Amino acid sequence: MRRLRAALIPSIVILAGLGVIALVGLWTGIHNLAPRTGLLDLFGVADPGTDSVAWKVQHGRPVNLLLLARGGAGGDNLNFTDTIMLVSLPPRSRRAVVISLPRFAGSRFPP
């Protein structure tokens, strides 16, 4: 039983450390994309509630929108989504937080 505890404690510490590193990396990436994003904006984006937009506005909750646009006549495929944007409208700050997500052609990422 002592051997199990001796092996379990370092594993838990390592996993917790990796979790902290992942969260800091995620926050840094989001903050680089949208510098005005606050920590509470992230919780608003991750809100799994199914409340209507009207309810959120009446109760002072942030409204989050996912905007998608299809390509035009000059594109490779008219049905590809070529613009993806996440918009968060926090009512207290009266400023929109907009994150533009790039779309890469195929499964290859740019160099």
C-alpha positions in Angstrom: 0.0 0.0 0.0 2.9 2.4 0.7 4.4 1.7 -2.7 1.1 2.6 -4.3 0.9 5.9 -2.4 4.6 6.6 -3.1 3.9 6.2 -6.9 0.5 7.9 -6.9 1.5 11.2 -5.2 4.2 12.2 -7.8 1.8 11.2 -10.6 -0.9 13.5 -9.2 1.6 16.3 -8.9 2.9 15.9 -12.4 -0.7 15.8 -13.8 -1.7 18.9 -11.9 1.4 20.7 -13.2 0.6 19.7 -16.8 -2.9 20.9 -16.3 -1.7 24.3 -15.1 0.7 24.6 -18.0 -2.1 23.7 -20.5 -4.5 26.3 -18.9 -1.8 29.0 -19.0 -1.1 28.1 -22.7 -4.8 28.3 -23.5 -5.2 31.6 -21.8 -2.1 33.0 -23.5 -3.4 31.9 -26.9 -6.8 33.4 -26.4 -5.4 36.6 -25.0 -3.1 37.0 -28.0 -6.1 36.5 -30.4 -8.4 38.9 -28.4 -6.5 41.1 -26.0 -9.6 42.6 -24.4 -10.9 39.2 -23.4 -11.3 38.8 -19.6 -11.5 35.7 -17.6 -15.2 36.0 -17.1 -15.7 36.2 -20.9 -14.3 32.7 -21.1 -16.9 31.4 -18.7 -19.6 33.1 -20.7 -18.4 31.4 -23.9 -18.4 28.0 -22.2 -21.8 28.5 -20.7 -23.8 25.4 -21.6 -27.2 26.9 -20.8 -30.0 26.9 -23.3 -31.4 30.3 -22.3 -32.7 32.6 -25.0 -30.9 35.7 -26.1 -33.8 37.8 -24.7 -33.5 36.2 -21.3 -29.7 36.8 -21.3 -30.1 40.4 -22.2 -32.8 41.0 -19.5 -30.7 39.3 -16.8 -27.4 41.0 -17.8 -25.7 37.8 -19.0 -23.2 37.8 -21.9 -24.6 36.9 -25.4 -22.3 34.7 -27.5 -22.6 34.2 -31.2 -20.9 32.0 -33.7 -20.8 33.6 -37.1 -20.1 31.4 -40.2 -20.0 32.6 -43.8 -19.7 30.5 -47.0 -17.3 31.2 -49.9 -18.3 33.2 -52.9 -18.2 32.4 -56.6 -14.4 32.8 -56.8 -13.7 30.0 -54.2 -12.8 26.4 -54.7 -16.1 25.1 -53.3 -19.1 27.3 -52.8 -20.2 25.3 -49.7 -17.0 25.7 -47.7 -17.2 27.9 -44.6 -14.4 30.4 -45.2 -15.1 32.8 -42.3 -15.5 31.7 -38.7 -15.9 34.3 -35.9 -16.9 34.0 -32.3 -18.5 37.2 -30.9 -19.2 37.7 -27.2 -21.3 40.7 -26.0 -20.7 41.2 -22.3 -23.4 43.7 -21.1 -21.4 45.4 -18.3 -18.4 46.5 -20.4 -20.5 47.4 -23.5 -17.7 46.2 -25.7 -17.8 43.3 -28.1 -15.1 40.6 -27.9 -14.5 39.2 -31.4 -12.3 36.2 -32.1 -11.6 35.3 -35.7 -10.8 31.6 -36.3 -8.7 30.9 -39.4 -9.8 28.2 -41.8 -7.1 26.2 -43.4 -7.4 24.5 -46.8 -7.6 20.7 -46.4 -5.9 19.1 -43.5 -2.6 20.9 -44.0 -1.6 23.8 -41.8 0.4 26.8 -43.1 4.1 26.7 -42.6 
